[in-house]
Amino acid sequence: LKHTNQGVSAARNAGLKVAKGEYITFVDSDDEIQINSLKNIVHICKNDSLDIVYPGLEKYFENGEKLGEFSANIIWGEVKKGIFQQRRTYPATFYRSELVKNLQFNSKISFGEDTVFNIKAQALAGRVTFLDIPYYKYTVRDDSLSKQGKTSKVFEGMLLGISEIRNFQIQYFNTITESESYFDNSHKIFVTRIVELNIIPHWNRHN
């Protein structure tokens, strides 16, 4: 598939449109995956009828130095309904194609478009798990959110992300009280970023 460069969201949406496999995953251009890892992960996805899988992820600096492995308070292999499972927003995620066929990345959200997509997808998922299988080598880039996230474009995109998540919640989960904690935590991601990047730096007596 050839696609004129219109940003990562447009590229992923184009890929979603033509994808034919049972599962979908993304790989950023400056990241890598472990050799022979795809086959094992897809095999488990199919055998266990999983909707979303988060396999092993290692972080590297741009100079190739290893930063560490993803760690969180999770139980590897524990399958939970999406709204009760922890999330992990990185490209290293496997989605059942049927689950995300009606979802798209919002190109108006400069940072966090993958977070919004993931929040929606996992909310709809019935079976989500983390697999302790080495898979993804993620590059921590210098053009990080802390360096570029203080622009009005990013700020407006974050507000749009909050609005989009809220509208999705109202549309699909408005009467499901057990989902409230999941969406509260999702909103908190963007609220925290806004406070850290757009409020605290300007927090002085005059402002």
KADA-V349072 format. One line per field, one symbol per residue. ss: DSSP state (H for helix, E for strand, - for the rest). psi: psi as a letter, one per 20 degrees, with the letter a starting at -180 (. if undefined). A space follows every 50 residues. Layout:
# KADA-V349072
ss: ???
psi: ???
This chain:
# KADA-V349072
ss: -------HHHHHHHHHHH----EE-------EE---HHHHHHHHHHH--- -EEEEEEEEEE----EEEE----------E-HHH---------EEEHHHH ------------HHHHHHHHHHHH---EEEEEEEEEEEEE----HHHH-- -HHHHHHHHHHHHHHHHHHHHHH---HHHHHHHHHHHHHHHHHHHHHHHH HH-----
psi: ppppojrhghghhgghhipirhqprqoqhjrrqqpkhgggghgggghjlq hppoaqpqpqrhjipphrqpqrmropippqqgiiqqronrhmppppghhj hjqrpoiiogpjhhggggggghhiqhoprppmppgpoppoqhlrhhhijj rhggghhghhgggggghgggghjhjnhiighghghghhghggggghhigg hjnrgg.
